[in-house]
Amino acid sequence: MPHDQFAGQHRRVLREIARRAMLDYRFEPDFPERELAELQRLTRPAPAPPAVRDLRELAWCSIDNDDTRDIDQLTVSAGAVDGGIRLLVAIADVDSLVARGTAIDEHARQNTTSIYTPAEVFWMLPEQLSAGLTSLSDRQDRLALVVDMQFDGDGTLHAAEVSRALVRNRAKLAYHSVAAWLEGAGPMPEAVAAAPGMDAQLRSQDRLAQQLRARRREHGALDLRTIEAKAVFDGDTLRELTVEGRDRARDLIEDFMIAANGATARYLQARRFPSLRRVVRSPERWSRIVAVAAGLGGALPPEPDAPALEEFLAQRRRADPESFPDLSHTIVKLLGPGEYVAERPGQAAPGHFSLAVRDYTHSTAPNRRYPDLLTQRLLKAALAEQDPPYRFDELDALARHCTDREDAANRVERRVRKSAAALLLASRVGERFDGIVTGASDKGTWARVFHPPVEGRVVQGFEGLDVGDRVRVRLLDTDVQRGFIDFARA
């Protein structure tokens, strides 16, 4: 087996690659002195104004990744008088410490997002804020904006309000353990057992989430399942890549955030405020999606039809679950990227094709996404019956800037993930792997191997291979700096 020339230095190598990528795509990887000076003056969470509601006694909880510290939202549910269910989503009030026009805000506006790479996180806000003073951390009192939604017994939303409140996280929970417990495959998490009534609370939320998901699927929301590999380090050595799969807890949070973002968009609309919408337009490459479906025995109508596409996807998910992530990846690329669009009062911006909703914004992650912080400032102005804090032309320019920076951030993260994959395989040249063909065109043939979950180019013996074919490949070479992995058909 070839020697690992990067032994003991994996994290350092990936950090250097990440920092170069940040600069290549015009991001600021570090916080300047002016921002650090501002940060030194922020020593405690924002105090609660007199009129803010006190909701600290509710059974709030957060569910996120095991290692997440920048907690943006909490959830709690309660019975409604008409037999339905009331869901409250608390969103960290970041604006209370990060005022518009400050040096910290200007850095956030430039980068627009936290960028998560295997070796280093480049925070949109200083870590002392996003993972500290503005995070809805365990057992800490924090200011929040609360989206209060009332659902009928079948999951139909019939009322929603937004308010400012003081909240307290009663249980910091993780996706894997909560999902295993909900699915009957694991014990009750200790943090759930330690919080009185939290078990019933979570089961109530789970039932509502499944109702919301079923209703969205009926309207054509697409259930796409791509593969996300997470780097696992042992000290400074990259040991493996693990797949972050979908589960009941992730679905629960996704469903609630979609509901809260829709309610937020409609709240601003009802108050004749402009908003920053998150849209995925009706796909221009629908004919190619039709062709992909036909190649797999499916039939789609000639015009974009989300319910028909979801029905086809559900059939393929049942028929071939192993290659479904690759089909999902293909469909995601053909649908086109999401974008931010400024919407004037009374105007109808494009909806979100993948979610099958028209009214949708980003509001639930202000610690890590600048569009959410912008939406928060709009909400707070609307609540205070003040004028919008941004002119429409400013909001329009910010929408285009955030879209551009999101695309660049995705490129940075993708570049470093590819380098991590190449680094993991660097000492395994000559070994053979089982995989599946994920791309075959004039531009090249690509295969994803199952263990570890990495993708590379088949540069020898690719003749006759097509998407979906099972294949055995031999690793020819890797280029860690460029993130290249070359296979030969074995």
DRENDO-1510 file (C-alpha; in Angstrom, 1 decimal, always signed):
<recs>
REC; n; res; u; v; w
REC; 1; MET; +0.0; +0.0; +0.0 .
REC; 2; PRO; +1.4; +3.4; -0.9 .
REC; 3; HIS; +2.7; +5.6; +2.0 .
REC; 4; ASP; +0.4; +8.4; +3.2 .
REC; 5; GLN; +2.6; +11.5; +2.5 .
REC; 6; PHE; +0.1; +13.6; +4.5 .
REC; 7; ALA; +0.1; +11.4; +7.6 .
REC; 8; GLY; -0.8; +13.3; +10.7 .
REC; 9; GLN; -1.3; +16.5; +8.7 .
REC; 10; HIS; -4.8; +15.9; +7.2 .
REC; 11; ARG; -6.5; +18.7; +9.0 .
REC; 12; ARG; -3.8; +21.2; +8.2 .
REC; 13; VAL; -3.8; +20.3; +4.5 .
REC; 14; LEU; -7.5; +20.6; +4.3 .
REC; 15; ARG; -7.5; +23.9; +6.2 .
REC; 16; GLU; -5.0; +25.3; +3.8 .
REC; 17; ILE; -7.1; +24.2; +0.8 .
REC; 18; ALA; -10.2; +25.7; +2.4 .
REC; 19; ARG; -8.6; +29.0; +3.0 .
REC; 20; ARG; -7.3; +29.2; -0.6 .
REC; 21; ALA; -10.7; +28.4; -1.8 .
REC; 22; MET; -12.3; +31.1; +0.4 .
REC; 23; LEU; -9.9; +33.7; -1.1 .
REC; 24; ASP; -10.4; +32.4; -4.7 .
REC; 25; TYR; -14.1; +32.9; -4.4 .
REC; 26; ARG; -13.8; +36.4; -2.8 .
REC; 27; PHE; -14.7; +35.5; +0.8 .
REC; 28; GLU; -13.2; +37.0; +3.9 .
REC; 29; PRO; -11.9; +34.0; +6.0 .
REC; 30; ASP; -11.0; +36.1; +9.0 .
REC; 31; PHE; -12.5; +38.9; +11.0 .
REC; 32; PRO; -10.7; +42.2; +10.8 .
REC; 33; GLU; -9.5; +44.2; +13.8 .
REC; 34; ARG; -12.4; +46.6; +13.7 .
REC; 35; GLU; -14.9; +43.7; +14.1 .
REC; 36; LEU; -12.9; +42.1; +16.9 .
REC; 37; ALA; -12.9; +45.4; +18.7 .
REC; 38; GLU; -16.7; +45.6; +18.4 .
REC; 39; LEU; -16.9; +42.0; +19.6 .
REC; 40; GLN; -14.9; +42.8; +22.8 .
REC; 41; ARG; -17.7; +45.2; +23.8 .
REC; 42; LEU; -20.4; +42.5; +23.5 .
REC; 43; THR; -20.1; +40.6; +26.7 .
REC; 44; ARG; -23.6; +39.4; +27.5 .
REC; 45; PRO; -26.8; +38.4; +25.7 .
REC; 46; ALA; -29.2; +41.2; +24.7 .
REC; 47; PRO; -31.5; +42.3; +27.5 .
REC; 48; ALA; -35.3; +41.8; +27.1 .
REC; 49; PRO; -37.3; +45.0; +26.4 .
REC; 50; PRO; -40.2; +45.6; +28.7 .
REC; 51; ALA; -43.0; +44.6; +26.3 .
REC; 52; VAL; -41.5; +41.3; +25.3 .
REC; 53; ARG; -43.5; +38.1; +26.1 .
REC; 54; ASP; -41.9; +35.7; +28.7 .
REC; 55; LEU; -42.2; +32.2; +27.3 .
REC; 56; ARG; -39.4; +30.6; +29.2 .
REC; 57; GLU; -41.7; +28.2; +31.0 .
REC; 58; LEU; -42.7; +26.4; +27.8 .
REC; 59; ALA; -41.0; +23.0; +27.0 .
REC; 60; TRP; -38.7; +24.4; +24.3 .
REC; 61; CYS; -36.1; +22.1; +22.7 .
REC; 62; SER; -33.6; +22.2; +19.9 .
REC; 63; ILE; -32.8; +19.3; +17.6 .
REC; 64; ASP; -29.6; +19.6; +15.5 .
REC; 65; ASN; -26.4; +17.8; +14.7 .
REC; 66; ASP; -24.5; +16.3; +17.6 .
REC; 67; ASP; -21.7; +18.9; +17.4 .
REC; 68; THR; -23.9; +22.0; +16.6 .
REC; 69; ARG; -23.3; +25.0; +18.8 .
REC; 70; ASP; -24.8; +27.8; +16.6 .
REC; 71; ILE; -28.4; +27.0; +17.5 .
REC; 72; ASP; -30.9; +29.1; +15.6 .
REC; 73; GLN; -34.3; +27.7; +16.5 .
REC; 74; LEU; -36.4; +26.0; +19.2 .
REC; 75; THR; -39.8; +24.3; +18.9 .
REC; 76; VAL; -42.6; +23.5; +21.2 .
REC; 77; SER; -46.2; +22.3; +20.7 .
REC; 78; ALA; -49.4; +22.5; +22.6 .
REC; 79; GLY; -53.0; +21.5; +22.2 .
REC; 80; ALA; -55.4; +24.0; +20.7 .
REC; 81; VAL; -58.9; +24.7; +22.0 .
REC; 82; ASP; -60.6; +23.4; +18.8 .
REC; 83; GLY; -58.8; +20.0; +19.0 .
REC; 84; GLY; -56.0; +21.0; +16.7 .
REC; 85; ILE; -52.4; +21.6; +17.6 .
REC; 86; ARG; -50.4; +24.8; +18.2 .
REC; 87; LEU; -46.8; +24.9; +17.1 .
REC; 88; LEU; -44.4; +27.6; +18.2 .
REC; 89; VAL; -41.0; +28.1; +16.5 .
REC; 90; ALA; -38.5; +30.4; +18.3 .
REC; 91; ILE; -35.8; +32.0; +16.1 .
REC; 92; ALA; -32.7; +33.6; +17.7 .
REC; 93; ASP; -32.9; +37.4; +17.8 .
REC; 94; VAL; -29.5; +38.0; +16.3 .
REC; 95; ASP; -30.3; +41.6; +15.3 .
REC; 96; SER; -30.5; +42.6; +18.9 .
REC; 97; LEU; -26.7; +42.3; +19.1 .
REC; 98; VAL; -25.7; +42.6; +15.5 .
REC; 99; ALA; -27.1; +46.0; +14.4 .
REC; 100; ARG; -27.2; +47.1; +10.8 .
REC; 101; GLY; -24.2; +49.0; +9.7 .
REC; 102; THR; -21.8; +47.7; +12.4 .
REC; 103; ALA; -18.5; +46.2; +11.4 .
REC; 104; ILE; -19.7; +42.7; +12.3 .
REC; 105; ASP; -22.8; +43.3; +10.2 .
REC; 106; GLU; -20.7; +44.4; +7.2 .
REC; 107; HIS; -18.6; +41.2; +7.4 .
REC; 108; ALA; -21.8; +39.1; +7.5 .
REC; 109; ARG; -23.2; +41.1; +4.6 .
REC; 110; GLN; -20.0; +40.4; +2.6 .
REC; 111; ASN; -19.9; +36.7; +3.2 .
REC; 112; THR; -23.6; +36.2; +3.7 .
REC; 113; THR; -23.3; +32.7; +5.1 .
REC; 114; SER; -21.3; +30.4; +7.4 .
REC; 115; ILE; -19.2; +28.0; +5.3 .
REC; 116; TYR; -18.7; +24.5; +6.7 .
REC; 117; THR; -15.7; +22.6; +5.5 .
REC; 118; PRO; -14.3; +19.4; +6.8 .
REC; 119; ALA; -11.3; +21.0; +8.6 .
REC; 120; GLU; -12.6; +24.4; +9.5 .
REC; 121; VAL; -15.9; +26.4; +9.9 .
REC; 122; PHE; -15.8; +30.0; +8.6 .
REC; 123; TRP; -18.4; +31.6; +10.6 .
REC; 124; MET; -20.6; +34.4; +9.2 .
REC; 125; LEU; -20.7; +35.9; +12.6 .
REC; 126; PRO; -17.9; +35.7; +15.2 .
REC; 127; GLU; -18.1; +32.3; +17.0 .
REC; 128; GLN; -18.5; +34.1; +20.3 .
REC; 129; LEU; -21.9; +35.4; +19.0 .
REC; 130; SER; -23.2; +32.6; +16.7 .
REC; 131; ALA; -22.2; +29.8; +19.1 .
REC; 132; GLY; -22.5; +31.9; +22.2 .
REC; 133; LEU; -24.4; +35.1; +22.9 .
REC; 134; THR; -26.9; +34.8; +20.1 .
REC; 135; SER; -27.3; +31.0; +20.1 .
REC; 136; LEU; -30.4; +29.5; +21.7 .
REC; 137; SER; -28.0; +27.5; +23.9 .
REC; 138; ASP; -29.0; +24.8; +26.4 .
REC; 139; ARG; -30.5; +26.2; +29.6 .
REC; 140; GLN; -29.9; +29.8; +28.6 .
REC; 141; ASP; -32.4; +32.7; +28.5 .
REC; 142; ARG; -32.4; +34.3; +25.1 .
REC; 143; LEU; -34.4; +36.8; +23.1 .
REC; 144; ALA; -36.2; +35.3; +20.1 .
REC; 145; LEU; -38.8; +36.0; +17.4 .
REC; 146; VAL; -41.6; +33.4; +17.8 .
REC; 147; VAL; -43.8; +32.2; +14.9 .
REC; 148; ASP; -47.0; +30.9; +16.6 .
REC; 149; MET; -49.0; +28.6; +14.2 .
REC; 150; GLN; -52.4; +26.9; +14.8 .
REC; 151; PHE; -53.2; +23.8; +12.8 .
REC; 152; ASP; -56.4; +21.9; +12.5 .
REC; 153; GLY; -56.5; +18.2; +13.4 .
REC; 154; ASP; -55.5; +17.2; +9.8 .
REC; 155; GLY; -52.5; +19.5; +9.7 .
REC; 156; THR; -54.1; +22.5; +7.9 .
REC; 157; LEU; -52.7; +25.8; +9.0 .
REC; 158; HIS; -55.5; +28.3; +9.9 .
REC; 159; ALA; -53.8; +31.0; +11.8 .
REC; 160; ALA; -50.3; +32.4; +12.5 .
REC; 161; GLU; -48.8; +35.2; +14.4 .
REC; 162; VAL; -45.3; +36.6; +15.0 .
REC; 163; SER; -44.1; +38.2; +18.3 .
REC; 164; ARG; -40.9; +38.9; +20.3 .
REC; 165; ALA; -40.3; +36.7; +23.3 .
REC; 166; LEU; -37.8; +35.6; +25.9 .
REC; 167; VAL; -37.3; +31.8; +25.7 .
REC; 168; ARG; -35.2; +29.1; +27.4 .
REC; 169; ASN; -33.9; +25.9; +25.7 .
REC; 170; ARG; -35.0; +23.0; +28.0 .
REC; 171; ALA; -33.3; +20.2; +26.1 .
REC; 172; LYS; -30.5; +20.3; +23.5 .
REC; 173; LEU; -31.1; +17.2; +21.4 .
REC; 174; ALA; -29.4; +15.6; +18.4 .
REC; 175; TYR; -30.9; +14.2; +15.2 .
REC; 176; HIS; -29.6; +10.6; +15.5 .
REC; 177; SER; -30.6; +9.8; +19.0 .
REC; 178; VAL; -34.1; +11.5; +18.7 .
REC; 179; ALA; -34.8; +9.7; +15.4 .
REC; 180; ALA; -33.7; +6.3; +16.8 .
REC; 181; TRP; -36.0; +6.8; +19.7 .
REC; 182; LEU; -39.0; +8.0; +17.6 .
REC; 183; GLU; -38.5; +5.0; +15.3 .
REC; 184; GLY; -38.3; +2.5; +18.1 .
REC; 185; ALA; -34.7; +1.7; +17.3 .
REC; 186; GLY; -33.0; +3.3; +20.4 .
REC; 187; PRO; -33.5; +4.4; +23.9 .
REC; 188; MET; -35.0; +7.7; +25.0 .
REC; 189; PRO; -32.2; +10.4; +24.9 .
REC; 190; GLU; -31.1; +11.4; +28.4 .
REC; 191; ALA; -31.9; +15.0; +27.8 .
REC; 192; VAL; -35.5; +14.0; +26.9 .
REC; 193; ALA; -35.8; +11.9; +30.1 .
REC; 194; ALA; -34.4; +14.8; +32.2 .
REC; 195; ALA; -37.0; +17.3; +31.0 .
REC; 196; PRO; -40.5; +16.6; +32.4 .
REC; 197; GLY; -43.1; +16.1; +29.7 .
REC; 198; MET; -40.5; +16.3; +26.8 .
REC; 199; ASP; -41.2; +12.8; +25.6 .
REC; 200; ALA; -44.9; +13.5; +25.0 .
REC; 201; GLN; -44.0; +16.9; +23.6 .
REC; 202; LEU; -41.7; +15.3; +21.0 .
REC; 203; ARG; -44.2; +12.6; +20.0 .
REC; 204; SER; -46.8; +15.3; +19.5 .
REC; 205; GLN; -44.4; +17.3; +17.3 .
REC; 206; ASP; -43.6; +14.1; +15.3 .
REC; 207; ARG; -47.2; +13.5; +14.5 .
REC; 208; LEU; -47.8; +17.0; +13.3 .
REC; 209; ALA; -44.6; +16.9; +11.2 .
REC; 210; GLN; -45.8; +13.7; +9.5 .
REC; 211; GLN; -49.1; +15.4; +8.7 .
REC; 212; LEU; -47.4; +18.5; +7.3 .
REC; 213; ARG; -45.1; +16.3; +5.1 .
REC; 214; ALA; -48.0; +14.2; +3.8 .
REC; 215; ARG; -49.9; +17.4; +2.9 .
REC; 216; ARG; -46.9; +18.9; +1.1 .
REC; 217; ARG; -46.4; +15.6; -0.8 .
REC; 218; GLU; -50.0; +15.7; -2.0 .
REC; 219; HIS; -49.3; +19.2; -3.5 .
REC; 220; GLY; -46.2; +17.9; -5.3 .
REC; 221; ALA; -43.3; +18.6; -2.8 .
REC; 222; LEU; -40.3; +16.6; -4.0 .
REC; 223; ASP; -38.8; +14.0; -1.7 .
REC; 224; LEU; -35.2; +14.1; -2.9 .
REC; 225; ARG; -32.5; +12.2; -1.0 .
REC; 226; THR; -28.9; +13.1; -2.0 .
REC; 227; ILE; -25.8; +11.8; -0.2 .
REC; 228; GLU; -23.9; +14.1; +2.2 .
REC; 229; ALA; -20.6; +12.6; +3.5 .
REC; 230; LYS; -19.3; +14.0; +6.7 .
REC; 231; ALA; -15.5; +13.8; +7.5 .
REC; 232; VAL; -14.6; +12.1; +10.8 .
REC; 233; PHE; -11.2; +12.9; +12.3 .
REC; 234; ASP; -9.1; +11.1; +14.8 .
REC; 235; GLY; -7.0; +14.0; +16.1 .
REC; 236; ASP; -5.6; +15.6; +13.0 .
REC; 237; THR; -6.0; +12.4; +10.9 .
REC; 238; LEU; -9.0; +11.9; +8.6 .
REC; 239; ARG; -10.3; +8.4; +9.4 .
REC; 240; GLU; -13.5; +8.1; +7.4 .
REC; 241; LEU; -16.4; +9.7; +5.6 .
REC; 242; THR; -19.8; +8.8; +7.0 .
REC; 243; VAL; -23.1; +9.4; +5.2 .
REC; 244; GLU; -25.6; +11.7; +6.8 .
REC; 245; GLY; -28.9; +10.0; +6.1 .
REC; 246; ARG; -32.4; +11.3; +6.4 .
REC; 247; ASP; -34.4; +10.4; +9.5 .
REC; 248; ARG; -37.6; +11.3; +11.3 .
REC; 249; ALA; -35.9; +14.0; +13.4 .
REC; 250; ARG; -34.4; +15.7; +10.4 .
REC; 251; ASP; -37.7; +15.5; +8.6 .
REC; 252; LEU; -39.5; +17.0; +11.7 .
REC; 253; ILE; -37.2; +20.1; +11.8 .
REC; 254; GLU; -37.4; +20.5; +8.0 .
REC; 255; ASP; -41.2; +20.4; +8.0 .
REC; 256; PHE; -41.4; +22.9; +10.9 .
REC; 257; MET; -38.9; +25.3; +9.3 .
REC; 258; ILE; -40.8; +25.2; +6.0 .
REC; 259; ALA; -44.1; +26.0; +7.9 .
REC; 260; ALA; -42.4; +28.9; +9.8 .
REC; 261; ASN; -40.8; +30.4; +6.7 .
REC; 262; GLY; -44.1; +30.3; +4.9 .
REC; 263; ALA; -45.9; +31.9; +7.8 .
REC; 264; THR; -43.2; +34.6; +8.0 .
REC; 265; ALA; -43.6; +35.4; +4.2 .
REC; 266; ARG; -47.3; +35.8; +4.5 .
REC; 267; TYR; -47.0; +37.9; +7.7 .
REC; 268; LEU; -44.9; +40.5; +5.9 .
REC; 269; GLN; -47.2; +40.3; +2.9 .
REC; 270; ALA; -50.2; +41.0; +5.0 .
REC; 271; ARG; -48.6; +44.1; +6.4 .
REC; 272; ARG; -47.6; +45.4; +3.0 .
REC; 273; PHE; -43.9; +44.9; +3.6 .
REC; 274; PRO; -41.4; +44.0; +1.0 .
REC; 275; SER; -39.8; +40.6; +1.6 .
REC; 276; LEU; -36.8; +38.5; +0.5 .
REC; 277; ARG; -38.3; +35.4; -1.1 .
REC; 278; ARG; -36.5; +32.1; -1.5 .
REC; 279; VAL; -37.5; +30.6; -4.9 .
REC; 280; VAL; -36.9; +27.7; -7.2 .
REC; 281; ARG; -38.4; +28.5; -10.5 .
REC; 282; SER; -40.3; +26.1; -12.7 .
REC; 283; PRO; -37.5; +24.1; -14.4 .
REC; 284; GLU; -36.3; +25.3; -17.8 .
REC; 285; ARG; -34.7; +21.9; -18.4 .
REC; 286; TRP; -38.0; +20.0; -17.8 .
REC; 287; SER; -37.6; +18.2; -21.2 .
REC; 288; ARG; -34.4; +16.7; -19.9 .
REC; 289; ILE; -36.1; +15.6; -16.7 .
REC; 290; VAL; -38.8; +14.0; -18.9 .
REC; 291; ALA; -36.0; +12.2; -20.9 .
REC; 292; VAL; -34.3; +11.0; -17.6 .
REC; 293; ALA; -37.7; +9.6; -16.4 .
REC; 294; ALA; -38.3; +7.9; -19.8 .
REC; 295; GLY; -34.9; +6.2; -19.6 .
REC; 296; LEU; -36.0; +4.6; -16.4 .
REC; 297; GLY; -39.4; +3.6; -17.6 .
REC; 298; GLY; -41.3; +6.6; -16.3 .
REC; 299; ALA; -43.7; +9.0; -18.2 .
REC; 300; LEU; -43.9; +12.6; -17.3 .
REC; 301; PRO; -46.2; +15.3; -19.0 .
REC; 302; PRO; -44.5; +17.7; -21.5 .
REC; 303; GLU; -45.0; +20.7; -19.1 .
REC; 304; PRO; -43.6; +21.1; -15.6 .
REC; 305; ASP; -45.7; +19.1; -13.2 .
REC; 306; ALA; -44.4; +18.8; -9.6 .
REC; 307; PRO; -47.0; +16.1; -8.4 .
REC; 308; ALA; -46.2; +13.9; -11.4 .
REC; 309; LEU; -42.5; +14.2; -10.8 .
REC; 310; GLU; -42.9; +13.3; -7.1 .
REC; 311; GLU; -45.0; +10.3; -8.1 .
REC; 312; PHE; -42.2; +9.1; -10.4 .
REC; 313; LEU; -39.6; +9.7; -7.8 .
REC; 314; ALA; -41.5; +7.8; -5.2 .
REC; 315; GLN; -41.7; +4.8; -7.6 .
REC; 316; ARG; -38.0; +4.9; -8.2 .
REC; 317; ARG; -37.2; +5.2; -4.5 .
REC; 318; ARG; -39.2; +2.0; -3.9 .
REC; 319; ALA; -37.8; +0.2; -7.0 .
REC; 320; ASP; -34.1; +1.0; -6.6 .
REC; 321; PRO; -33.2; +2.7; -3.2 .
REC; 322; GLU; -29.5; +2.1; -3.7 .
REC; 323; SER; -29.2; +4.4; -6.8 .
REC; 324; PHE; -32.0; +6.8; -5.7 .
REC; 325; PRO; -29.5; +9.3; -4.3 .
REC; 326; ASP; -27.8; +9.6; -7.7 .
REC; 327; LEU; -31.2; +10.1; -9.4 .
REC; 328; SER; -32.0; +12.7; -6.8 .
REC; 329; HIS; -28.7; +14.4; -7.5 .
REC; 330; THR; -29.4; +14.5; -11.3 .
REC; 331; ILE; -32.9; +15.9; -10.7 .
REC; 332; VAL; -31.6; +18.6; -8.3 .
REC; 333; LYS; -29.1; +19.8; -11.0 .
REC; 334; LEU; -31.8; +19.8; -13.7 .
REC; 335; LEU; -34.2; +21.7; -11.5 .
REC; 336; GLY; -31.7; +24.5; -11.2 .
REC; 337; PRO; -30.4; +26.3; -8.1 .
REC; 338; GLY; -32.5; +28.2; -5.6 .
REC; 339; GLU; -32.2; +32.0; -5.5 .
REC; 340; TYR; -33.3; +35.0; -3.5 .
REC; 341; VAL; -35.8; +37.4; -5.0 .
REC; 342; ALA; -37.0; +40.7; -3.5 .
REC; 343; GLU; -40.8; +40.9; -3.6 .
REC; 344; ARG; -42.7; +44.2; -3.5 .
REC; 345; PRO; -45.9; +44.5; -1.5 .
REC; 346; GLY; -48.7; +43.1; -3.7 .
REC; 347; GLN; -46.3; +41.6; -6.2 .
REC; 348; ALA; -46.3; +37.8; -6.9 .
REC; 349; ALA; -42.7; +36.5; -6.9 .
REC; 350; PRO; -42.1; +33.0; -8.3 .
REC; 351; GLY; -42.8; +30.2; -5.8 .
REC; 352; HIS; -40.6; +27.3; -4.7 .
REC; 353; PHE; -41.1; +24.4; -7.3 .
REC; 354; SER; -39.4; +21.7; -5.2 .
REC; 355; LEU; -41.4; +22.5; -2.0 .
REC; 356; ALA; -44.7; +23.1; -4.0 .
REC; 357; VAL; -45.3; +26.4; -2.2 .
REC; 358; ARG; -45.6; +30.0; -3.4 .
REC; 359; ASP; -45.0; +32.0; -0.2 .
REC; 360; TYR; -41.6; +31.1; +1.1 .
REC; 361; THR; -38.7; +33.0; +2.7 .
REC; 362; HIS; -35.6; +32.2; +4.7 .
REC; 363; SER; -36.0; +33.3; +8.3 .
REC; 364; THR; -35.0; +30.5; +10.6 .
REC; 365; ALA; -31.2; +30.5; +10.6 .
REC; 366; PRO; -30.0; +34.1; +11.3 .
REC; 367; ASN; -26.8; +33.0; +13.0 .
REC; 368; ARG; -25.6; +31.4; +9.8 .
REC; 369; ARG; -27.4; +33.0; +6.8 .
REC; 370; TYR; -27.6; +36.7; +6.1 .
REC; 371; PRO; -30.9; +36.6; +4.2 .
REC; 372; ASP; -32.5; +35.3; +7.5 .
REC; 373; LEU; -31.0; +38.3; +9.4 .
REC; 374; LEU; -32.5; +40.6; +6.7 .
REC; 375; THR; -35.9; +39.0; +7.1 .
REC; 376; GLN; -35.6; +39.3; +10.9 .
REC; 377; ARG; -35.0; +43.1; +10.6 .
REC; 378; LEU; -38.1; +43.4; +8.3 .
REC; 379; LEU; -40.2; +41.4; +10.8 .
REC; 380; LYS; -39.1; +43.5; +13.8 .
REC; 381; ALA; -39.9; +46.7; +11.9 .
REC; 382; ALA; -43.3; +45.4; +11.0 .
REC; 383; LEU; -44.0; +44.4; +14.6 .
REC; 384; ALA; -43.0; +47.8; +15.8 .
REC; 385; GLU; -45.2; +49.4; +13.0 .
REC; 386; GLN; -42.2; +51.2; +11.6 .
REC; 387; ASP; -41.1; +51.8; +8.0 .
REC; 388; PRO; -39.2; +48.9; +6.3 .
REC; 389; PRO; -35.5; +49.2; +7.2 .
REC; 390; TYR; -34.5; +48.7; +3.6 .
REC; 391; ARG; -35.5; +50.4; +0.4 .
REC; 392; PHE; -36.7; +48.0; -2.3 .
REC; 393; ASP; -33.7; +48.7; -4.5 .
REC; 394; GLU; -31.4; +47.9; -1.6 .
REC; 395; LEU; -33.3; +44.7; -0.9 .
REC; 396; ASP; -33.2; +43.7; -4.6 .
REC; 397; ALA; -29.4; +44.3; -4.7 .
REC; 398; LEU; -29.0; +42.2; -1.5 .
REC; 399; ALA; -31.0; +39.4; -2.9 .
REC; 400; ARG; -28.8; +39.2; -6.0 .
REC; 401; HIS; -25.6; +39.4; -3.8 .
REC; 402; CYS; -26.9; +36.7; -1.4 .
REC; 403; THR; -27.6; +34.4; -4.4 .
REC; 404; ASP; -24.2; +34.9; -5.8 .
REC; 405; ARG; -22.4; +34.3; -2.5 .
REC; 406; GLU; -24.5; +31.2; -1.8 .
REC; 407; ASP; -23.4; +29.7; -5.1 .
REC; 408; ALA; -19.8; +30.6; -4.3 .
REC; 409; ALA; -20.0; +29.1; -0.8 .
REC; 410; ASN; -21.3; +25.9; -2.3 .
REC; 411; ARG; -18.3; +25.8; -4.6 .
REC; 412; VAL; -15.9; +26.3; -1.6 .
REC; 413; GLU; -17.5; +23.5; +0.4 .
REC; 414; ARG; -17.6; +21.2; -2.7 .
REC; 415; ARG; -14.0; +21.8; -3.5 .
REC; 416; VAL; -12.8; +20.9; +0.1 .
REC; 417; ARG; -15.1; +17.8; +0.2 .
REC; 418; LYS; -13.5; +16.6; -2.9 .
REC; 419; SER; -10.0; +17.2; -1.5 .
REC; 420; ALA; -11.0; +15.3; +1.7 .
REC; 421; ALA; -12.2; +12.4; -0.4 .
REC; 422; ALA; -9.0; +12.3; -2.4 .
REC; 423; LEU; -7.0; +12.6; +0.9 .
REC; 424; LEU; -8.8; +9.6; +2.3 .
REC; 425; LEU; -8.0; +7.5; -0.7 .
REC; 426; ALA; -4.4; +8.8; -1.2 .
REC; 427; SER; -2.8; +5.7; +0.4 .
REC; 428; ARG; -5.1; +3.2; -1.3 .
REC; 429; VAL; -4.0; +3.5; -4.9 .
REC; 430; GLY; -4.4; +0.1; -6.6 .
REC; 431; GLU; -7.3; -1.1; -4.5 .
REC; 432; ARG; -10.6; -2.1; -6.0 .
REC; 433; PHE; -14.1; -0.8; -5.0 .
REC; 434; ASP; -17.7; -1.6; -5.9 .
REC; 435; GLY; -19.8; +1.4; -7.0 .
REC; 436; ILE; -22.4; +2.8; -9.4 .
REC; 437; VAL; -22.1; +5.0; -12.5 .
REC; 438; THR; -23.4; +8.5; -11.7 .
REC; 439; GLY; -22.6; +10.3; -14.9 .
REC; 440; ALA; -21.9; +9.3; -18.5 .
REC; 441; SER; -21.6; +11.9; -21.3 .
REC; 442; ASP; -19.1; +13.5; -23.7 .
REC; 443; LYS; -17.6; +15.3; -20.7 .
REC; 444; GLY; -16.6; +12.1; -19.0 .
REC; 445; THR; -17.8; +9.1; -17.0 .
REC; 446; TRP; -18.2; +9.2; -13.2 .
REC; 447; ALA; -18.7; +6.6; -10.6 .
REC; 448; ARG; -19.6; +6.7; -6.9 .
REC; 449; VAL; -18.1; +3.9; -4.8 .
REC; 450; PHE; -20.0; +2.7; -1.8 .
REC; 451; HIS; -17.3; +2.4; +0.8 .
REC; 452; PRO; -16.1; +5.0; +1.4 .
REC; 453; PRO; -18.8; +7.2; -0.2 .
REC; 454; VAL; -16.7; +9.1; -2.7 .
REC; 455; GLU; -17.0; +9.9; -6.4 .
REC; 456; GLY; -14.3; +9.9; -9.0 .
REC; 457; ARG; -13.8; +9.9; -12.8 .
REC; 458; VAL; -13.5; +6.6; -14.7 .
REC; 459; VAL; -10.6; +7.4; -17.1 .
REC; 460; GLN; -10.0; +3.8; -18.3 .
REC; 461; GLY; -12.5; +1.2; -19.5 .
REC; 462; PHE; -15.5; +3.5; -19.4 .
REC; 463; GLU; -16.8; +2.5; -22.8 .
REC; 464; GLY; -20.4; +1.2; -22.7 .
REC; 465; LEU; -21.0; +2.3; -19.1 .
REC; 466; ASP; -24.2; +4.3; -18.5 .
REC; 467; VAL; -25.8; +6.0; -15.5 .
REC; 468; GLY; -27.1; +3.4; -12.9 .
REC; 469; ASP; -24.7; +0.6; -14.0 .
REC; 470; ARG; -23.1; -1.3; -11.2 .
REC; 471; VAL; -19.3; -1.3; -11.7 .
REC; 472; ARG; -16.1; -2.4; -10.0 .
REC; 473; VAL; -13.3; +0.0; -10.3 .
REC; 474; ARG; -9.6; +0.2; -9.4 .
REC; 475; LEU; -8.1; +3.4; -8.0 .
REC; 476; LEU; -5.5; +4.8; -10.3 .
REC; 477; ASP; -4.5; +8.1; -8.8 .
REC; 478; THR; -5.6; +11.0; -6.6 .
REC; 479; ASP; -4.7; +14.7; -6.5 .
REC; 480; VAL; -5.5; +16.1; -3.1 .
REC; 481; GLN; -4.9; +19.7; -4.0 .
REC; 482; ARG; -7.4; +19.6; -6.9 .
REC; 483; GLY; -9.7; +17.0; -5.4 .
REC; 484; PHE; -9.3; +14.6; -8.3 .
REC; 485; ILE; -9.9; +10.8; -8.0 .
REC; 486; ASP; -9.2; +8.7; -11.1 .
REC; 487; PHE; -10.6; +5.1; -11.5 .
REC; 488; ALA; -10.1; +2.4; -14.1 .
REC; 489; ARG; -12.8; -0.1; -14.7 .
REC; 490; ALA; -11.7; -3.4; -13.1 .
</recs>
